[in-house]
Amino acid sequence: MKDSASIKKIIDLINADGKHASYQELPAILRNSYGDLLKEMNWIPSRLDIPRLKWVIDSLNAKKINKIVDIGANTGFFSFELMKAFGATCTAYEPHAPHAKAMGLIKEICNISDSDLKIENSGVSLNDIENLDGGDLLIFLNVLHHAGDDFDRDKVGALSEWSKYSVNYLNGLSCKFDYMFFQLGNAWKGSSSKIFKDKIFFAETKKMLEESGWIIESVGLIENFLGEPRYEIRQLNSSRGSEDFFREIHGFRKFFRYCGNRISFNVDYKFMNRPLYLCRSATKKA
Ligand SMILES: C[S@@+](CC[C@H](N)C(=O)[O-])C[C@H]1O[C@@H](n2cnc3c(N)ncnc32)[C@H](O)[C@@H]1O
């Protein structure tokens, strides 16, 4: 069957060599139709894609989203699912050729037209932002901490340069998009050198987003460690002060470190440490 061969090819491309291989789930339409085949292939994604998706759809709370851009689309899980959820068009940027190709095959199986989904097999560097086509929603997940390593090595030669660079990058984006779904890792160059000390990771991320023209509308945290992982929607402007909020997040992070690999879900526990953010632009002109 033609589609089964395509699914096998897609899985091969997802697993193809590369730093961010074997990362995302397949979109629901393929999981539902080819579940048995996927079981056979022993495919176990571990980046909480489905809980991340549910969180952002709930957080966006039926806002009008017509035009999406996904920077660092990987194999397109969020592009496909959010296009479908909002009836939107999407442009996806993914520099790793096998992943962009996998996304192209998924697009073909799902009969998605070129006018609805544009896949660019290229990255977005700081200098590209000025000419980037904007939109209603930017998906920008787990890319920025790779600056200086995966891209813009000439601009971020040392970790000390990362924060200023990132404020510039995020500021460029805040002039182009109404909303941004954002997530950030805390390791630089894949090693144990942290971008921020754990204790201040949340506070510094918040400061960085605010300095670059973004207002945080909600934060997603995993709070129930016993059941299936699920991100809760938390508002920063709740009656508790934001200091309490920082303390809580730091508490969760400590808990994850303590649990380490003993957490039994198919999840990378470090990944669970990364809050989700839905941000609204304070600078984009209508
Ligand atoms: C850690 S993965 C995150 C994937 C996805 N955004 C997610 O969170 O599920 C980072 C992705 O960004 C891509 N990438 C790296 N540098 C990029 C750049 N300058 N512009 C766009 N994508 C980039 C990588 O190839 C990889 O697919």
The ligand as an ORCA input file, in Angstrom:
! r2SCAN-3c Opt
* xyz 0 1
  C      14.962     21.062     19.655
  S      14.159     20.981     18.119
  C      12.537     21.585     18.536
  C      11.480     21.140     17.580
  C      10.096     21.732     17.798
  N      10.088     23.162     17.674
  C       9.505     21.271     19.097
  O       9.696     21.894     20.140
  O       8.849     20.221     19.095
  C      14.847     22.384     17.286
  C      14.469     22.434     15.817
  O      14.850     23.700     15.271
  C      15.551     23.513     14.059
  N      16.436     24.698     13.894
  C      17.706     24.862     14.292
  N      18.134     26.096     13.974
  C      17.112     26.732     13.381
  C      16.932     28.038     12.828
  N      17.901     28.947     12.812
  N      15.738     28.349     12.302
  C      14.735     27.450     12.308
  N      14.859     26.191     12.806
  C      16.022     25.851     13.333
  C      16.248     22.171     14.245
  O      16.626     21.589     13.015
  C      15.187     21.376     14.998
  O      14.267     20.750     14.148
*
